[in-house]
Amino acid sequence: MHEEIVMAGTGGQGIMIMGQLLAHAAMSEGKHVVWFPSYGPEARGGTADCTVIISSDEIGSPISSNPDTLIGMHQFLFDRFQPNVKPGGKVIINSSLVDSTSARTDVDTLEVPANTVAEEMGNVRSANMIVLGAYVQSTGIVSIDSLVASLPEVLPPHRHKLIPINEKALCRGAELAAR
């Protein structure tokens, strides 16, 4: 097993936390992992993307020029990264912010209205966890339980009060993908 995932959005969308949480969950399951962040110069609103590579074998490079999966949280970065996804790969789209009409036909596309669902749940900032839950449910790369168990390890102590919200969002995303 070898899976390369690019998560792409803007600063403030929780892209790095998504990647760290997925990487931690995979490590807790005994898999080899690389997390490679990339930031734009702005703190909020600038570009933010990260690559997570999960493998049953050692990983030779943290760079992925043709990822298996793209998680697109914002239109600009979705448009930038989606041409690089391997044919037959997977694209997860935050359909609240990304227009899927430009999505390729040679990849499996999953549209998740993450911002809309997060607003309905009462916390728009949990959109990232909804998308991550949908990705994990649709691929089985790690278990939802591993993601939930990793929350206290990945979130800083002053954010631990948000663990129940994030857990609900992960589970809601998994429900959306199971349909």
URSUL-V577738 format. One record per helix or strand of 2 or more residues. SS is the DSSP state (h for helix, s for strand). FROM is the first residue (numbers start at 1). LEN is the number of residues. If there is no record, write none. Layout:
BEGIN
ss->SS from->FROM len->LEN
ss->SS from->FROM len->LEN
END
This chain:
BEGIN
ss->s from->2 len->9
ss->h from->15 len->14
ss->s from->32 len->8
ss->s from->47 len->9
ss->s from->69 len->4
ss->h from->75 len->10
ss->s from->90 len->5
ss->h from->100 len->3
ss->s from->108 len->5
ss->h from->114 len->8
ss->h from->124 len->16
ss->h from->144 len->11
ss->h from->157 len->22
END
